Amino acid sequence: MSKLKYVTDVFLDDFKTNFKSKYLPLYMKGDKEKIREIFSNSENVLESSFEFEYEELVLESVDSDASIKNIQIIWESLRGLSITEA
């Protein structure tokens, strides 16, 4: 079982406000290490008490019905969330 993780309101605000100048360059350069560092920082990401069974999503390059299958995977994994948690 995995615990659901989510970003803090402060980080989300910063991410939205400064995306073009601060975060987009990391994605454009493909700097996966820096992106992982940002999303591993405990000041940015919190862990919920909600536990779910992690299942990998399907790639469209592997299966043309990936979108539908991924919706089903996410629904099954997270259907126990309340409206507020979602």
C-alpha positions as CSV (number, residue, x, y, z in Angstrom):
1,M,0.0,0.0,0.0
2,S,1.1,3.5,-0.7
3,K,0.2,6.7,1.0
4,L,-1.3,9.5,-1.1
5,K,1.0,12.5,-1.5
6,Y,-0.1,16.0,-2.3
7,V,1.6,19.5,-2.6
8,T,1.2,22.2,-0.1
9,D,-0.9,25.3,-0.9
10,V,2.2,27.5,-0.6
11,F,4.1,25.3,-3.1
12,L,1.1,25.1,-5.5
13,D,0.7,28.9,-5.5
14,D,4.5,29.3,-6.2
15,F,4.4,26.6,-8.9
16,K,1.4,28.3,-10.7
17,T,2.8,31.9,-10.2
18,N,6.4,31.2,-11.3
19,F,5.9,28.2,-13.6
20,K,7.3,29.9,-16.7
21,S,10.3,31.4,-15.1
22,K,11.2,28.9,-12.4
23,Y,9.9,25.5,-13.4
24,L,9.3,25.4,-17.1
25,P,13.1,25.6,-17.8
26,L,13.6,22.4,-15.8
27,Y,11.1,20.6,-17.9
28,M,12.5,22.0,-21.2
29,K,16.0,20.9,-20.2
30,G,14.8,17.5,-19.1
31,D,16.3,18.1,-15.6
32,K,14.7,15.1,-14.0
33,E,17.0,15.2,-11.0
34,K,16.0,18.7,-10.1
35,I,12.3,18.0,-10.6
36,R,12.5,15.0,-8.4
37,E,14.3,17.0,-5.8
38,I,11.5,19.7,-5.8
39,F,8.8,17.0,-5.5
40,S,10.7,15.1,-2.8
41,N,11.1,18.2,-0.6
42,S,9.0,17.7,2.5
43,E,8.3,21.5,2.5
44,N,6.5,21.1,-0.8
45,V,4.9,17.7,-0.6
46,L,2.9,16.2,2.3
47,E,1.8,12.6,2.9
48,S,-1.9,11.9,3.6
49,S,-3.1,9.1,5.9
50,F,-5.1,7.8,2.9
51,E,-3.6,4.5,1.6
52,F,-4.1,3.0,-1.8
53,E,-2.9,0.2,-3.9
54,Y,-0.4,1.7,-6.5
55,E,-0.9,0.5,-10.1
56,E,1.2,1.8,-13.0
57,L,-0.7,3.7,-15.7
58,V,-0.8,2.4,-19.2
59,L,1.1,4.2,-22.0
60,E,-0.8,5.1,-25.2
61,S,2.2,3.9,-27.2
62,V,1.5,0.4,-25.7
63,D,-2.3,0.4,-25.7
64,S,-4.6,2.6,-27.8
65,D,-7.3,2.4,-25.0
66,A,-4.8,3.7,-22.4
67,S,-6.9,6.8,-21.5
68,I,-9.9,4.7,-20.6
69,K,-7.8,2.1,-18.7
70,N,-6.0,4.8,-16.8
71,I,-9.2,6.4,-15.7
72,Q,-10.3,3.0,-14.4
73,I,-7.0,2.5,-12.6
74,I,-7.2,5.9,-10.9
75,W,-10.9,5.5,-10.0
76,E,-10.3,2.1,-8.5
77,S,-7.2,3.3,-6.6
78,L,-8.7,6.5,-5.2
79,R,-12.4,5.8,-5.0
80,G,-12.2,5.9,-1.2
81,L,-11.3,9.6,-1.1
82,S,-14.0,12.0,0.2
83,I,-15.0,15.0,-2.0
84,T,-12.9,17.3,0.2
85,E,-9.8,15.0,-0.1
86,A,-10.2,14.7,-3.9
